[in-house]
């Protein structure tokens, strides 16, 4: 099954638009009325929707590591530092994950961009 993405509230709209133009299944926390949620709750919401969370917020690194350590399931987190990747690179990398990756490969994992 292809990877569906859930964008946290800190992700640039240009990344979301770029992915949609390439046919990637994306929903944002704003569209889901979840932009007010805490990081753990947002990660739970992505899990409920069967989507991998994409973020540029390093607080999610701590939450994903905690869940890995404690055996708490999550669909996966993809992280890109805002200053270390361009919008184009981010869209390119996320498109590859979404179209070639499998949900099973992302489950309970933390993926860093760029590759």
C-alpha angles and dihedrals in degrees: 000000000000119000116262116203134221115198118210119226094263097061117109115254089228090066092052093046092047091053093048091051086058093050098255117152104241135163125180130219088241093055089048091049088238100114090110094057125111117249094259091048092048090052089050090051092052088050091052090051092046092240134134112238118235116200144163091197112105092207087079089062089064093046094048091048090050091052092048091050094046096041094243108154123236133165093242141276126240113197131192124175109233094228098043102056134045123230089249093051090047093051091046093051095044092048090055092050093047097047103034103026127084126225090234090059092054100043112119091356136121116217123192125209138248099047 
